[in-house]
Amino acid sequence: MEGADWTARIDAIERAGQSRLGAVILMAAQAGMAGDSRTFARRFGVAHALVLREAVILHEAGLLEALGPPDAPRRPLIPTARGAALAD
């Protein structure tokens, strides 16, 4: 995916009501760049706590699958059908 396409899709997710970070998390998860919260945090240089918070918001919006146990050291980032459609 070209940089301009990536940015345009992130902008579209933002217009749909998600934060910029949430949009990037959703895009990265859909593209297979980060399958869990720690990998995303490390790869994109974002605090893991911020990624976890956004993952909860995305899950509550119906864009990410179940997050797993709350005490898990990392959470899976798996888009729902709705999340995948928004990221495509």
C-alpha positions as CSV (number, residue, x, y, z in Angstrom):
1,M,0.0,0.0,0.0
2,E,1.3,3.4,-0.9
3,G,1.8,6.1,1.7
4,A,-0.9,8.3,0.3
5,D,-3.4,5.4,0.4
6,W,-2.4,4.6,3.9
7,T,-2.9,8.2,5.0
8,A,-6.2,8.5,3.2
9,R,-7.6,5.3,4.9
10,I,-6.4,6.6,8.3
11,D,-8.2,9.9,7.6
12,A,-11.4,8.0,6.7
13,I,-11.3,6.0,9.9
14,E,-10.8,9.3,11.9
15,R,-13.8,10.8,10.1
16,A,-15.8,7.8,11.2
17,G,-15.2,8.8,14.8
18,Q,-11.9,7.1,15.9
19,S,-8.8,8.8,17.1
20,R,-5.7,9.0,15.0
21,L,-4.0,6.4,17.1
22,G,-7.0,4.1,17.0
23,A,-7.1,4.5,13.2
24,V,-3.4,3.5,12.9
25,I,-3.9,0.5,15.3
26,L,-6.8,-0.7,13.2
27,M,-4.9,-0.3,9.9
28,A,-1.8,-2.0,11.3
29,A,-3.9,-4.9,12.6
30,Q,-5.7,-5.3,9.3
31,A,-2.4,-5.1,7.4
32,G,-0.9,-7.8,9.6
33,M,1.8,-5.4,10.9
34,A,0.9,-5.9,14.5
35,G,-1.1,-8.9,15.9
36,D,-0.9,-7.7,19.5
37,S,-0.7,-4.6,21.6
38,R,2.9,-5.0,22.6
39,T,4.1,-5.6,19.1
40,F,2.2,-2.5,17.9
41,A,3.7,-0.4,20.8
42,R,7.2,-1.5,20.1
43,R,6.9,-1.2,16.3
44,F,5.3,2.3,16.3
45,G,7.1,3.7,19.3
46,V,3.9,4.3,21.4
47,A,3.5,3.6,25.1
48,H,1.8,0.3,25.6
49,A,-0.7,1.8,28.0
50,L,-2.0,4.1,25.2
51,V,-2.3,1.2,22.8
52,L,-4.3,-0.8,25.4
53,R,-6.6,2.2,26.0
54,E,-7.2,2.6,22.3
55,A,-7.8,-1.2,21.9
56,V,-10.5,-1.0,24.5
57,I,-12.2,1.9,22.7
58,L,-11.9,0.1,19.3
59,H,-13.4,-3.1,20.9
60,E,-16.3,-1.1,22.5
61,A,-17.0,0.4,19.0
62,G,-17.2,-3.1,17.5
63,L,-14.0,-2.7,15.5
64,L,-11.7,-5.2,17.3
65,E,-12.5,-8.7,18.5
66,A,-12.5,-9.6,22.2
67,L,-9.4,-8.4,24.0
68,G,-8.7,-11.5,26.1
69,P,-8.1,-11.5,29.9
70,P,-7.7,-8.0,31.5
71,D,-4.5,-9.1,33.3
72,A,-2.8,-10.4,30.1
73,P,0.5,-8.7,29.3
74,R,-0.5,-8.2,25.8
75,R,-3.9,-8.0,23.9
76,P,-4.6,-9.4,20.5
77,L,-5.4,-6.9,17.8
78,I,-7.9,-8.7,15.5
79,P,-10.3,-6.5,13.5
80,T,-14.0,-7.5,13.4
81,A,-15.7,-7.7,10.0
82,R,-16.8,-4.1,10.6
83,G,-13.3,-3.0,11.5
84,A,-11.8,-4.8,8.5
85,A,-14.3,-3.2,6.2
86,L,-13.4,0.2,7.6
87,A,-9.7,-0.4,7.2
88,D,-10.0,-1.7,3.6
